[in-house]
Amino acid sequence: MGDKGINRRALGALAVGGAAAASLSGCERAGPTEATVKSRQFPSDFVWGVATAAFQTEGSPTADGRGATIWDTFEKLPGKIKDGSNADVATDSYRRYAEDVDLIAGAGLKAFRFSMAWSRVLPTGSGTVNAAGLDHYERLVDACLAKGIAPYATLFHWDLPQALQDKGGWSARDTAKSFADYAAAVAGRMGDRLKHFITLNEPAVHTVFGHVLGEHAPGLKDIALLGPTTHHMNLGQGLAIQALRAAHGDLKIGTTQALQPCRPAGGAAAFWNRPASSGLDALWNRAWLDPLLKGTYPGLMDDFLKGHVRDGDLKTVRQPIDFLGVNYYAPAYVKLDLASPSHIAPGAPPKGAELDAFGRQIDPSGLAEVLKMVRDDYGNPPVMITENGCSDPFGNGPAVIDDGFRSQYLRRHLEAVKSAMESGSRIGGYFTWTLIDNWEWDIGYTSKFGLVAMDRTTGVRTPKASYAWFRQVATTGTLPTA
C-alpha cells in the first residue's frame, strides 16, 4: 500500500487497482456506464458551483498569525510528496482570492465551496481567536456576496492544527470539543452573512489514509486509531452542528462524505470476495452515514469502537442536517486476502475498464449507485454533489488547455446526477473539483484537476476549454448531449 498512486482521490484504501496504467489514461472514452435521462434540463434553482480547499490553494503559510498544521509537518518529511514540492505558494489564493472570485463569477457559477484553515482562526487549535485570520475569510465571504456567489465554508478539510495533533489529534476526545469551539468562533463572527456550512470533508479519507495507512498527514500507521478517530470526528461534527445552530438559527448545515460503491473483485460470481466488500462498505461509507442519520454504528465497527463511545454520544452525533454532501470519483474493488490482518485487499477494476489518471475506473453509474443508497437506506435526505472531477494525466508538464476529456467526464457524471434526480433523489446542486490546478496532497503538482491552469512561475491563470463548457451548462441549466 505504499504506491504513490494511493492518494486522496483513490477514495479508499482499496480503490487503487490498476495504478500502473495511470500515466497512460485520459478521461475521454465513453463506455457502458452511461446513464439515461428523460430530460437534459436541470431545475432553475439548481446550484452550480466549484470546490477548493485551503491547504491546496491558499499558500501564505505564516501570514497573519496562521499556526502550523499537520500537513505543514508532513510535507517536509522525505519521500512523502511525490514531486518533493510543498504548498507554500499553491495557487496563492490567500493573496489572490479576489481573482479567484472573479473567475467563479466569470464561469456563471453561483456558489463557491472553500475551506477555512482552522489554524488561521485558532493558531493552536483552541484558546484565543486570531482576529486577523477571521478578517481574511470575512473579506472572502464579502467578495463572493458582492458577485452574487453563495459561499459554502468547509470547517475541516484535513489540515488539523499541529498543536492539537501534539495532544493526540482526533484520537483524543478533547479535539471534538475544540472543533465545536472553532465552529462557534466562525459563526459568531460571520454567521450573519455566511449561511452555508460544511462541517467535515471526507473524514473516511482522513481517518484511513492519515491514521491507518500513513499516506497522508499526520502519517500514522496504527489500526488501533481507526475507532477513536472515527468516533471523535463524528462526535466533533455533532458538537459543531450544535454550536453553529446556537450561534445562528438560519444556517444551512451539511457534511461532505467520500462515498463509493464497494464491489467484490471478479464480479458477482466471486462470492468469496463479498464479505470483503461489505467490510469496506461498513468502514468507509456506513461508519459515517449510520451515526449521523440513524444514530447507530454498523456492527462491523464494534470492535474498533469499544471503549470510545460514551453514554449520550450517539444522541450528540445524530444532529439534523440540511444537506448531505456527496463526493464521488470512483468505485472500489475489493478481494479477500487471508494473509492480511484485515482479510481485505485491493482488487483490480474489471478487465478493459476505462481508467482515469489515478488508474481508477471511470464509472458514472457508481455515482448513481451511491445516490440510490442514500435515497433508499437513509431516508432520501437533501443532497449536494460537493466534489466530482477529473485530472489531466500525471506529469510535471503544462496543463492540457484543450481539455475536452474533462468536459465529457463532467457531462457523463451530470447525466448520472440527473438520472438519480429523475428516480427521486433530492439533489440540489453540483460542485466540480476544482477551480485552478492546485497542490494535490501527497502527489504534489503532478495532478491537475482545474477548470483553470496556472503558470507556477508567473501565477498567470488561463481558463481551459472545460471552463467555457461548464459556464454554458451553469448559465443555461441544460446538459449538452456530447
MIZABA-402768 format. One record per residue (C-alpha): residue in three letters; x negated, y, z. Coordinates in nm, 4 decimals, always signed. Each point is the difference from the previous one (the first is absolute). Layout:
BEGIN
<'ALA' <X Y Z>>
...
***
This chain:
BEGIN
<'MET' <+0.0000 +0.0000 +0.0000>>
<'GLY' <-0.2966 +0.2360 -0.0304>>
<'ASP' <+0.0564 +0.0707 -0.3714>>
<'LYS' <+0.0137 +0.3762 -0.0498>>
<'GLY' <+0.3061 -0.0542 -0.2153>>
<'ILE' <+0.1845 -0.0547 +0.3301>>
<'ASN' <+0.1236 +0.3445 +0.0849>>
<'ARG' <+0.2876 +0.2192 +0.0921>>
<'ARG' <+0.2154 -0.0701 -0.3019>>
<'ALA' <-0.0578 -0.3738 +0.0044>>
<'LEU' <+0.2948 +0.0335 +0.2407>>
<'GLY' <-0.0846 -0.2957 +0.2123>>
<'ALA' <-0.2834 -0.2205 +0.1011>>
<'LEU' <+0.1246 -0.2575 -0.2470>>
<'ALA' <+0.0947 +0.2084 -0.3034>>
<'VAL' <-0.3409 -0.0053 -0.1596>>
<'GLY' <-0.0072 -0.2873 -0.2444>>
<'GLY' <-0.1629 +0.0665 -0.3360>>
<'ALA' <-0.2231 +0.2860 +0.1156>>
<'ALA' <-0.2824 -0.1109 -0.2266>>
<'ALA' <+0.2003 +0.1161 -0.3020>>
<'ALA' <+0.0666 +0.3429 +0.1435>>
<'SER' <-0.2329 +0.2067 -0.2147>>
<'LEU' <+0.1488 -0.1435 -0.3173>>
<'SER' <+0.3628 +0.0769 +0.0664>>
<'GLY' <+0.2212 +0.2955 -0.0730>>
<'CYS' <+0.3636 +0.0581 +0.0782>>
<'GLU' <+0.1491 +0.0238 -0.3437>>
<'ARG' <+0.1311 -0.3388 -0.1098>>
<'ALA' <+0.3678 -0.0738 +0.0278>>
<'GLY' <+0.0904 -0.3410 +0.1295>>
<'PRO' <+0.2828 -0.2201 +0.1240>>
<'THR' <+0.0402 +0.2009 +0.3183>>
<'GLU' <+0.2063 +0.2798 -0.1575>>
<'ALA' <+0.3227 +0.1052 +0.1709>>
<'THR' <+0.3279 +0.0514 -0.1802>>
<'VAL' <+0.1917 +0.3195 +0.0733>>
<'LYS' <+0.3515 +0.1063 -0.0930>>
<'SER' <-0.0882 +0.3692 -0.0123>>
<'ARG' <-0.3296 +0.1847 -0.0257>>
<'GLN' <+0.1377 +0.3099 +0.1696>>
<'PHE' <-0.0851 +0.0555 +0.3669>>
<'PRO' <+0.2350 +0.1942 +0.2296>>
<'SER' <-0.0392 +0.3768 -0.0032>>
<'ASP' <-0.0978 +0.0029 +0.3689>>
<'PHE' <-0.2679 -0.2701 -0.0379>>
<'VAL' <-0.3269 +0.1273 +0.1517>>
<'TRP' <-0.3081 -0.0040 -0.2254>>
<'GLY' <-0.3325 +0.0480 +0.1731>>
<'VAL' <-0.3658 -0.0829 +0.0319>>
<'ALA' <-0.1926 -0.1410 +0.2976>>
<'THR' <-0.3469 +0.0671 +0.1437>>
<'ALA' <-0.1918 -0.0613 +0.3239>>
<'ALA' <-0.2115 +0.2359 +0.2085>>
<'PHE' <-0.3230 -0.1967 +0.0224>>
<'GLN' <+0.0051 -0.0809 -0.3702>>
<'THR' <+0.0503 +0.3586 -0.1133>>
<'GLU' <-0.0736 +0.2716 +0.2522>>
<'GLY' <-0.3770 -0.0002 +0.0414>>
<'SER' <-0.1246 +0.2699 +0.2418>>
<'PRO' <-0.0555 -0.2582 +0.2769>>
<'THR' <-0.1053 +0.2492 +0.2680>>
<'ALA' <+0.1995 +0.3075 -0.1058>>
<'ASP' <+0.2064 +0.1871 +0.2578>>
<'GLY' <-0.0828 -0.2349 +0.2850>>
<'ARG' <+0.0967 -0.3323 -0.1564>>
<'GLY' <-0.1163 -0.2941 +0.2099>>
<'ALA' <-0.1689 -0.3138 -0.1309>>
<'THR' <+0.2125 -0.2922 -0.1170>>
<'ILE' <-0.0635 -0.3726 -0.0277>>
<'TRP' <-0.0467 +0.0427 -0.3757>>
<'ASP' <-0.2716 +0.2632 +0.0523>>
<'THR' <-0.1795 -0.2652 +0.2028>>
<'PHE' <+0.0743 -0.2926 -0.2310>>
<'GLU' <-0.1046 +0.1665 -0.3262>>
<'LYS' <-0.3501 +0.0526 +0.1402>>
<'LEU' <-0.0580 -0.3700 +0.0655>>
<'PRO' <-0.2331 -0.1560 -0.2596>>
<'GLY' <+0.1754 -0.2059 -0.2645>>
<'LYS' <+0.3545 +0.0808 +0.1059>>
<'ILE' <+0.0874 +0.2328 -0.2917>>
<'LYS' <-0.0366 -0.1509 -0.3460>>
<'ASP' <-0.1753 +0.2967 -0.1648>>
<'GLY' <-0.1699 +0.1305 +0.3147>>
<'SER' <+0.2073 +0.3185 -0.0134>>
<'ASN' <+0.1812 +0.1899 +0.2732>>
<'ALA' <+0.3108 +0.2156 +0.0249>>
<'ASP' <-0.1743 +0.3198 +0.1107>>
<'VAL' <+0.1329 +0.1777 -0.3105>>
<'ALA' <+0.2576 -0.2430 -0.1453>>
<'THR' <+0.2336 +0.2218 -0.2061>>
<'ASP' <-0.0844 +0.3029 +0.2168>>
<'SER' <+0.3690 +0.0410 +0.0742>>
<'TYR' <-0.0508 +0.1534 +0.3428>>
<'ARG' <-0.1290 +0.3094 -0.1766>>
<'ARG' <+0.1845 -0.0409 -0.3307>>
<'TYR' <+0.3438 -0.1032 +0.1224>>
<'ALA' <+0.1685 +0.2886 -0.1835>>
<'GLU' <-0.1279 -0.1386 -0.3317>>
<'ASP' <+0.1372 -0.3404 +0.0935>>
<'VAL' <+0.3406 +0.1509 +0.0719>>
<'ASP' <-0.0089 +0.1793 -0.3351>>
<'LEU' <-0.0724 -0.3306 -0.1735>>
<'ILE' <+0.2933 -0.1638 +0.1771>>
<'ALA' <+0.2303 +0.2850 -0.0978>>
<'GLY' <-0.1346 -0.0122 -0.3552>>
<'ALA' <+0.1021 -0.3649 -0.0210>>
<'GLY' <+0.3565 +0.0911 +0.0885>>
<'LEU' <-0.0184 -0.1950 +0.3263>>
<'LYS' <+0.2118 +0.1005 +0.2956>>
<'ALA' <-0.1772 -0.1938 +0.2762>>
<'PHE' <-0.3559 -0.0374 +0.1258>>
<'ARG' <-0.0963 -0.2795 +0.2356>>
<'PHE' <-0.3275 +0.0820 +0.1746>>
<'SER' <-0.1504 -0.1142 +0.3278>>
<'MET' <-0.1206 +0.2049 +0.2905>>
<'ALA' <-0.3352 -0.0752 +0.1586>>
<'TRP' <+0.0733 -0.0769 +0.3659>>
<'SER' <-0.3480 +0.1218 +0.0931>>
<'ARG' <+0.0658 +0.3430 -0.1517>>
<'VAL' <+0.2926 +0.0452 +0.2372>>
<'LEU' <-0.1527 -0.1769 +0.3022>>
<'PRO' <-0.3756 -0.0359 -0.0604>>
<'THR' <-0.0377 -0.2721 +0.2633>>
<'GLY' <+0.3422 -0.1486 -0.0644>>
<'SER' <+0.1564 +0.1429 +0.3137>>
<'GLY' <-0.0244 +0.3006 +0.2284>>
<'THR' <-0.0110 +0.3586 -0.1244>>
<'VAL' <+0.1527 +0.0753 -0.3387>>
<'ASN' <-0.2342 +0.1553 -0.2572>>
<'ALA' <+0.2052 +0.2927 -0.1319>>
<'ALA' <-0.2293 +0.0485 -0.3000>>
<'GLY' <+0.0785 -0.3496 -0.1233>>
<'LEU' <+0.3719 +0.0611 +0.0216>>
<'ASP' <-0.0517 +0.3343 -0.1739>>
<'HIS' <-0.1278 -0.1827 -0.3063>>
<'TYR' <+0.2978 -0.2323 -0.0233>>
<'GLU' <+0.2344 +0.2904 +0.0601>>
<'ARG' <-0.1536 +0.1772 -0.3017>>
<'LEU' <+0.0391 -0.3164 -0.2078>>
<'VAL' <+0.3648 -0.0425 +0.1002>>
<'ASP' <+0.0742 +0.3637 -0.0745>>
<'ALA' <-0.1712 -0.0259 -0.3396>>
<'CYS' <+0.2184 -0.2990 -0.0876>>
<'LEU' <+0.3196 +0.1699 +0.1096>>
<'ALA' <-0.0862 +0.3121 -0.1994>>
<'LYS' <-0.0085 -0.2168 -0.3145>>
<'GLY' <+0.3220 -0.1870 +0.0771>>
<'ILE' <-0.1875 -0.3159 +0.1026>>
<'ALA' <+0.1186 -0.1982 +0.3027>>
<'PRO' <-0.2979 -0.0991 +0.2185>>
<'TYR' <-0.0031 -0.3573 +0.1339>>
<'ALA' <-0.2647 -0.0254 +0.2725>>
<'THR' <-0.1509 -0.3367 +0.0935>>
<'LEU' <-0.1336 +0.0148 +0.3551>>
<'PHE' <-0.2382 -0.2967 -0.0133>>
<'HIS' <-0.1725 -0.1190 -0.3157>>
<'TRP' <-0.2771 -0.2096 +0.1606>>
<'ASP' <-0.2328 +0.2809 +0.1172>>
<'LEU' <+0.0178 -0.0562 +0.3764>>
<'PRO' <-0.2052 +0.2467 +0.2035>>
<'GLN' <-0.3296 -0.1673 +0.0902>>
<'ALA' <+0.0392 +0.1075 +0.3624>>
<'LEU' <+0.3130 -0.2157 +0.0282>>
<'GLN' <-0.1748 -0.2928 -0.1663>>
<'ASP' <-0.2725 +0.0297 +0.2605>>
<'LYS' <+0.2728 -0.0691 +0.2575>>
<'GLY' <+0.1308 -0.3048 -0.1856>>
<'GLY' <+0.1912 +0.1580 -0.2891>>
<'TRP' <+0.3308 -0.1616 -0.0866>>
<'SER' <-0.0864 -0.3052 +0.2078>>
<'ALA' <+0.0429 +0.2270 +0.3046>>
<'ARG' <+0.3556 +0.0767 +0.1085>>
<'ASP' <-0.0857 +0.3621 +0.0848>>
<'THR' <-0.0541 +0.0758 -0.3685>>
<'ALA' <+0.3748 -0.0430 -0.0561>>
<'LYS' <+0.0687 +0.2776 +0.2510>>
<'SER' <-0.2676 +0.2228 -0.1553>>
<'PHE' <+0.1651 -0.0479 -0.3397>>
<'ALA' <+0.3315 +0.1222 +0.1412>>
<'ASP' <-0.1705 +0.3061 +0.1482>>
<'TYR' <-0.1546 +0.0756 -0.3393>>
<'ALA' <+0.3403 -0.0318 -0.1704>>
<'ALA' <+0.1514 +0.2350 +0.2555>>
<'ALA' <-0.2733 +0.2583 -0.0608>>
<'VAL' <+0.0594 -0.0006 -0.3757>>
<'ALA' <+0.3787 +0.0156 +0.0251>>
<'GLY' <-0.0138 +0.2652 +0.2677>>
<'ARG' <-0.2040 +0.2254 -0.2250>>
<'MET' <+0.1530 -0.0719 -0.3419>>
<'GLY' <+0.3288 -0.1822 +0.0455>>
<'ASP' <+0.1926 +0.3129 -0.0884>>
<'ARG' <-0.1249 -0.0337 -0.3606>>
<'LEU' <-0.1537 -0.3454 -0.0333>>
<'LYS' <+0.3048 -0.2240 -0.0085>>
<'HIS' <-0.1297 -0.3329 -0.1357>>
<'PHE' <-0.2322 -0.2144 +0.2102>>
<'ILE' <-0.1567 -0.3401 -0.0629>>
<'THR' <-0.1476 -0.1521 +0.3143>>
<'LEU' <-0.2367 -0.2770 -0.1142>>
<'ASN' <-0.1488 -0.0859 -0.3373>>
<'GLU' <-0.0462 -0.3692 -0.0766>>
<'PRO' <-0.0741 -0.1171 +0.3544>>
<'ALA' <-0.0370 -0.3602 -0.1213>>
<'VAL' <-0.2945 +0.1029 -0.2169>>
<'HIS' <-0.1622 +0.1945 +0.2830>>
<'THR' <+0.0507 -0.2887 +0.2423>>
<'VAL' <-0.1229 -0.2833 -0.2208>>
<'PHE' <-0.2753 +0.1743 -0.1947>>
<'GLY' <-0.1230 +0.2170 +0.2839>>
<'HIS' <+0.0255 -0.2372 +0.2953>>
<'VAL' <-0.0038 -0.3584 -0.1310>>
<'LEU' <-0.2000 +0.0014 -0.3259>>
<'GLY' <-0.2271 +0.2968 +0.0733>>
<'GLU' <+0.0256 +0.1351 -0.3568>>
<'HIS' <+0.1459 +0.3343 +0.1140>>
<'ALA' <-0.0601 +0.2296 +0.2943>>
<'PRO' <-0.0463 -0.0656 +0.2845>>
<'GLY' <-0.1728 -0.3047 -0.1502>>
<'LEU' <+0.0989 -0.2570 +0.2617>>
<'LYS' <+0.0235 -0.3745 -0.0586>>
<'ASP' <+0.2042 -0.1428 +0.2844>>
<'ILE' <+0.3194 -0.1966 -0.0527>>
<'ALA' <+0.0858 +0.0654 +0.3653>>
<'LEU' <+0.0597 +0.3656 -0.0932>>
<'LEU' <+0.2846 -0.0894 -0.2352>>
<'GLY' <+0.2667 -0.0133 +0.2708>>
<'PRO' <-0.0843 +0.3086 +0.2068>>
<'THR' <-0.0748 +0.2151 -0.3031>>
<'THR' <+0.3277 -0.0973 -0.1669>>
<'HIS' <+0.2056 +0.0570 +0.3116>>
<'HIS' <-0.1599 +0.3262 +0.1071>>
<'MET' <+0.0425 +0.1485 -0.3461>>
<'ASN' <+0.3668 -0.1011 +0.0071>>
<'LEU' <+0.0341 +0.1383 +0.3515>>
<'GLY' <-0.1795 +0.3221 -0.0922>>
<'GLN' <+0.2347 +0.0421 -0.2932>>
<'GLY' <+0.3042 -0.0377 +0.2239>>
<'LEU' <-0.1346 +0.2516 +0.2503>>
<'ALA' <-0.0895 +0.2416 -0.2807>>
<'ILE' <+0.3490 -0.0198 -0.1495>>
<'GLN' <+0.1436 +0.0809 +0.3422>>
<'ALA' <-0.2368 +0.2963 +0.0338>>
<'LEU' <+0.0856 +0.1328 -0.3456>>
<'ARG' <+0.3726 -0.0191 +0.0626>>
<'ALA' <-0.0414 +0.1679 +0.3381>>
<'ALA' <-0.1814 +0.2897 -0.1680>>
<'HIS' <+0.2521 +0.0530 -0.2831>>
<'GLY' <+0.3299 -0.1779 -0.0503>>
<'ASP' <+0.0210 +0.0529 -0.3747>>
<'LEU' <-0.3176 -0.1772 -0.1130>>
<'LYS' <+0.0032 -0.2787 -0.2581>>
<'ILE' <-0.2309 -0.2704 +0.1339>>
<'GLY' <-0.1289 -0.3153 -0.1613>>
<'THR' <-0.2929 -0.2370 -0.0086>>
<'THR' <-0.1985 -0.1437 -0.2896>>
<'GLN' <-0.0680 -0.3720 -0.0317>>
<'ALA' <-0.2157 -0.1855 -0.2534>>
<'LEU' <+0.2494 -0.2643 -0.1025>>
<'GLN' <-0.0888 -0.2870 -0.2277>>
<'PRO' <+0.1562 -0.3298 -0.0993>>
<'CYS' <-0.2014 -0.2862 +0.1507>>
<'ARG' <+0.0044 -0.2841 -0.2488>>
<'PRO' <-0.1435 -0.3505 +0.0195>>
<'ALA' <-0.2848 -0.0453 -0.2445>>
<'GLY' <+0.0808 -0.2572 -0.2643>>
<'GLY' <+0.3666 +0.0910 -0.0156>>
<'ALA' <+0.3033 -0.1505 +0.1642>>
<'ALA' <-0.1224 -0.3521 -0.0676>>
<'ALA' <-0.2961 +0.0529 +0.2316>>
<'PHE' <+0.2126 -0.0632 +0.3085>>
<'TRP' <-0.3077 -0.0450 +0.2208>>
<'ASN' <-0.0807 +0.3703 -0.0465>>
<'ARG' <+0.3400 +0.1249 +0.1107>>
<'PRO' <-0.0807 +0.0087 +0.3744>>
<'ALA' <-0.3033 +0.2142 -0.0793>>
<'SER' <+0.2069 +0.2494 -0.1972>>
<'SER' <+0.2603 +0.0104 +0.2778>>
<'GLY' <-0.2743 +0.0671 +0.2525>>
<'LEU' <-0.1350 +0.2943 -0.1948>>
<'ASP' <+0.3514 +0.1363 -0.0478>>
<'ALA' <+0.0522 -0.0042 +0.3776>>
<'LEU' <-0.3318 +0.1678 +0.0737>>
<'TRP' <+0.0037 +0.2503 -0.2847>>
<'ASN' <+0.3624 +0.0991 -0.0607>>
<'ARG' <+0.2208 -0.1125 +0.2849>>
<'ALA' <-0.2268 +0.0821 +0.2952>>
<'TRP' <+0.0776 +0.3633 -0.0878>>
<'LEU' <+0.3520 -0.0153 -0.1403>>
<'ASP' <+0.1510 -0.2325 +0.2615>>
<'PRO' <-0.0837 +0.2027 +0.3141>>
<'LEU' <+0.0994 +0.3289 -0.1617>>
<'LEU' <+0.3243 -0.1135 -0.1605>>
<'LYS' <+0.1004 -0.3010 +0.2139>>
<'GLY' <-0.1724 +0.0500 +0.3351>>
<'THR' <-0.1892 -0.3302 -0.0128>>
<'TYR' <-0.3258 -0.1453 -0.1288>>
<'PRO' <-0.0142 -0.3028 -0.2296>>
<'GLY' <-0.0670 -0.3167 +0.1954>>
<'LEU' <-0.3274 -0.0627 -0.1812>>
<'MET' <-0.1408 +0.3082 +0.1743>>
<'ASP' <+0.0717 -0.1274 +0.3528>>
<'ASP' <-0.3462 -0.1365 +0.0790>>
<'PHE' <-0.1720 +0.3155 -0.1248>>
<'LEU' <+0.2297 +0.2284 +0.2036>>
<'LYS' <-0.0072 -0.1920 +0.3278>>
<'GLY' <-0.0754 +0.2327 +0.2905>>
<'HIS' <+0.0308 +0.3207 -0.2040>>
<'VAL' <+0.3776 +0.0533 -0.0259>>
<'ARG' <+0.1442 +0.1432 +0.3201>>
<'ASP' <+0.3607 +0.0245 +0.1145>>
<'GLY' <+0.1744 +0.2800 -0.1846>>
<'ASP' <-0.2599 +0.0244 -0.2768>>
<'LEU' <+0.2193 -0.1418 -0.2734>>
<'LYS' <+0.2767 +0.2447 +0.0853>>
<'THR' <-0.2528 +0.2812 -0.0399>>
<'VAL' <-0.1283 -0.1420 -0.3271>>
<'ARG' <+0.3480 -0.0324 -0.1509>>
<'GLN' <+0.0670 +0.3651 -0.0736>>
<'PRO' <+0.2444 +0.1223 -0.2653>>
<'ILE' <-0.1716 +0.1140 -0.3190>>
<'ASP' <+0.1320 +0.2061 -0.2871>>
<'PHE' <-0.1901 -0.1919 -0.2666>>
<'LEU' <-0.2373 -0.2908 -0.0439>>
<'GLY' <-0.3040 +0.0803 -0.2108>>
<'VAL' <-0.1040 -0.2855 -0.2290>>
<'ASN' <-0.3500 -0.0127 -0.1493>>
<'TYR' <-0.0420 -0.2620 -0.2707>>
<'TYR' <-0.2887 -0.1071 -0.2220>>
<'ALA' <-0.0033 -0.3785 -0.0430>>
<'PRO' <+0.1211 -0.3358 +0.1318>>
<'ALA' <-0.2228 -0.2222 +0.2122>>
<'TYR' <-0.0742 -0.3616 -0.0890>>
<'VAL' <-0.0808 -0.2306 +0.2899>>
<'LYS' <-0.1179 -0.3565 +0.0455>>
<'LEU' <-0.0498 -0.2399 +0.2866>>
<'ASP' <-0.3613 -0.0328 +0.1151>>
<'LEU' <-0.0541 -0.2381 +0.2901>>
<'ALA' <-0.3633 +0.1127 +0.0284>>
<'SER' <+0.1109 +0.3518 +0.0881>>
<'PRO' <+0.0889 +0.0854 +0.3618>>
<'SER' <+0.3299 +0.1437 -0.1221>>
<'HIS' <+0.0559 -0.2834 -0.2511>>
<'ILE' <+0.0658 +0.2750 -0.2566>>
<'ALA' <-0.2161 +0.0996 -0.2951>>
<'PRO' <+0.0430 +0.2230 -0.3038>>
<'GLY' <+0.1404 -0.1594 -0.3096>>
<'ALA' <-0.0388 +0.1123 -0.3584>>
<'PRO' <+0.2743 +0.1696 -0.2011>>
<'PRO' <+0.1638 -0.2225 -0.2615>>
<'LYS' <-0.2226 -0.0964 -0.2909>>
<'GLY' <+0.0145 +0.2614 -0.2737>>
<'ALA' <+0.1616 +0.2606 +0.2245>>
<'GLU' <-0.0485 +0.3641 -0.0897>>
<'LEU' <-0.2494 +0.1500 +0.2472>>
<'ASP' <-0.0744 +0.3509 +0.1176>>
<'ALA' <-0.3416 +0.1491 +0.0743>>
<'PHE' <-0.0035 -0.1786 +0.3379>>
<'GLY' <+0.0661 -0.3402 -0.1526>>
<'ARG' <+0.3547 -0.0052 +0.1354>>
<'GLN' <+0.2997 -0.1017 -0.2034>>
<'ILE' <+0.1938 +0.2872 -0.1527>>
<'ASP' <+0.3501 -0.1106 +0.0874>>
<'PRO' <+0.2807 +0.2563 +0.0251>>
<'SER' <+0.2355 -0.2836 +0.0907>>
<'GLY' <-0.1869 -0.0198 +0.3306>>
<'LEU' <+0.1207 +0.3511 +0.0816>>
<'ALA' <+0.3558 -0.1041 -0.0797>>
<'GLU' <-0.0548 -0.3048 +0.2220>>
<'VAL' <-0.1054 +0.1966 +0.3091>>
<'LEU' <+0.2808 +0.2500 -0.0560>>
<'LYS' <+0.2453 -0.2899 -0.0072>>
<'MET' <-0.1534 -0.1317 +0.3243>>
<'VAL' <+0.0524 +0.3370 +0.1665>>
<'ARG' <+0.3543 +0.0165 -0.1361>>
<'ASP' <+0.1040 -0.3517 +0.0968>>
<'ASP' <-0.1968 -0.0628 +0.3196>>
<'TYR' <-0.0071 +0.3414 +0.1652>>
<'GLY' <+0.3393 +0.1590 -0.0508>>
<'ASN' <-0.0812 +0.1945 -0.3168>>
<'PRO' <-0.1554 +0.3110 +0.1609>>
<'PRO' <-0.0744 +0.3108 -0.2087>>
<'VAL' <-0.3334 -0.0508 -0.1787>>
<'MET' <-0.2630 +0.2246 -0.1522>>
<'ILE' <-0.2691 -0.1489 -0.2240>>
<'THR' <-0.2865 +0.1795 +0.1709>>
<'GLU' <-0.2868 -0.1436 -0.2083>>
<'ASN' <-0.0399 -0.1752 -0.3321>>
<'GLY' <-0.2728 +0.0523 -0.2552>>
<'CYS' <-0.2742 -0.1317 -0.2218>>
<'SER' <-0.3783 +0.0476 -0.0089>>
<'ASP' <-0.2312 +0.0395 -0.2964>>
<'PRO' <-0.2364 -0.2954 -0.0447>>
<'PHE' <-0.2690 +0.0266 +0.2684>>
<'GLY' <-0.3175 +0.1929 -0.0700>>
<'ASN' <-0.1958 +0.3169 +0.0610>>
<'GLY' <+0.0721 +0.1528 -0.3396>>
<'PRO' <+0.2488 +0.2749 -0.0811>>
<'ALA' <+0.3706 -0.0523 +0.0422>>
<'VAL' <+0.2179 -0.1184 -0.2851>>
<'ILE' <+0.1895 +0.3134 -0.1054>>
<'ASP' <+0.2146 -0.1626 -0.2691>>
<'ASP' <+0.1402 -0.2439 +0.2552>>
<'GLY' <+0.3019 -0.1459 -0.1729>>
<'PHE' <-0.0508 -0.3176 +0.2033>>
<'ARG' <+0.0865 +0.1949 +0.3150>>
<'SER' <+0.3203 +0.1419 -0.1470>>
<'GLN' <+0.1073 -0.3483 -0.1055>>
<'TYR' <-0.0803 -0.1396 +0.3444>>
<'LEU' <+0.2134 +0.2687 +0.1628>>
<'ARG' <+0.2819 -0.0509 -0.2501>>
<'ARG' <+0.0153 -0.3720 +0.0659>>
<'HIS' <+0.0069 +0.0426 +0.3761>>
<'LEU' <+0.2604 +0.2741 -0.0238>>
<'GLU' <+0.2129 -0.2433 -0.1991>>
<'ALA' <-0.0268 -0.2366 +0.2973>>
<'VAL' <+0.1057 +0.2835 +0.2308>>
<'LYS' <+0.2988 +0.0868 -0.2178>>
<'SER' <+0.0989 -0.3654 -0.0283>>
<'ALA' <-0.0078 -0.0308 +0.3800>>
<'MET' <+0.2161 +0.3119 +0.0294>>
<'GLU' <+0.2502 -0.1521 -0.2396>>
<'SER' <+0.0040 -0.3093 +0.2236>>
<'GLY' <+0.0909 +0.2117 +0.3007>>
<'SER' <-0.3319 +0.1133 +0.1518>>
<'ARG' <+0.0231 +0.3493 +0.1466>>
<'ILE' <-0.3146 +0.1484 -0.1512>>
<'GLY' <-0.0284 +0.3768 +0.0196>>
<'GLY' <-0.3383 +0.0788 -0.1485>>
<'TYR' <-0.3306 -0.1078 -0.1520>>
<'PHE' <-0.3489 +0.1303 +0.0823>>
<'THR' <-0.2800 -0.1080 -0.2299>>
<'TRP' <-0.3524 -0.0551 +0.1266>>
<'THR' <-0.1751 +0.2393 -0.0528>>
<'LEU' <-0.0436 +0.3626 -0.1050>>
<'ILE' <-0.3769 +0.0242 -0.0612>>
<'ASP' <-0.2625 -0.2737 -0.0310>>
<'ASN' <-0.1235 -0.0272 +0.3571>>
<'TRP' <-0.2243 -0.1924 +0.2388>>
<'GLU' <+0.1457 -0.3501 +0.0102>>
<'TRP' <-0.1095 -0.1252 +0.3421>>
<'ASP' <-0.2525 -0.2855 -0.0131>>
<'ILE' <-0.0443 +0.0206 -0.3782>>
<'GLY' <-0.0818 +0.3709 +0.0049>>
<'TYR' <+0.0393 +0.1834 -0.3293>>
<'THR' <-0.0089 -0.3079 -0.2232>>
<'SER' <+0.3816 -0.0132 -0.0165>>
<'LYS' <+0.2158 +0.2728 -0.1564>>
<'PHE' <+0.3743 +0.0113 +0.0662>>
<'GLY' <+0.0724 +0.3648 -0.0773>>
<'LEU' <+0.2359 +0.1741 -0.2375>>
<'VAL' <-0.2796 +0.2589 -0.0023>>
<'ALA' <-0.3743 -0.0555 -0.0463>>
<'MET' <-0.2648 +0.1932 +0.1897>>
<'ASP' <-0.3567 +0.0737 -0.0991>>
<'ARG' <-0.1894 -0.0770 +0.3203>>
<'THR' <-0.2780 +0.2442 -0.0928>>
<'THR' <+0.2142 +0.3024 -0.0807>>
<'GLY' <+0.3276 -0.0887 +0.1715>>
<'VAL' <+0.1908 +0.0794 -0.3205>>
<'ARG' <+0.3374 -0.1759 -0.0121>>
<'THR' <+0.1264 -0.1332 -0.3352>>
<'PRO' <+0.3555 -0.1345 -0.0351>>
<'LYS' <+0.0190 -0.3361 -0.1744>>
<'ALA' <+0.2601 -0.1161 -0.2505>>
<'SER' <+0.1878 -0.1711 +0.2860>>
<'TYR' <+0.0436 +0.3387 +0.1696>>
<'ALA' <+0.2029 +0.1269 -0.2961>>
<'TRP' <+0.1885 -0.3310 -0.0230>>
<'PHE' <+0.0977 +0.0100 +0.3670>>
<'ARG' <+0.1003 +0.3656 -0.0291>>
<'GLN' <+0.2435 -0.0938 -0.2767>>
<'VAL' <+0.1506 -0.2766 +0.2104>>
<'ALA' <+0.0270 +0.2188 +0.3102>>
<'THR' <+0.1530 +0.2979 -0.1760>>
<'THR' <+0.2577 -0.1994 -0.1982>>
<'GLY' <+0.0590 -0.2937 +0.2331>>
<'THR' <-0.0007 -0.2185 -0.3100>>
<'LEU' <-0.2332 -0.2957 -0.0371>>
<'PRO' <-0.1425 -0.0459 -0.3525>>
<'THR' <+0.0349 -0.3390 -0.1650>>
<'ALA' <-0.3726 -0.0228 -0.0746>>
***
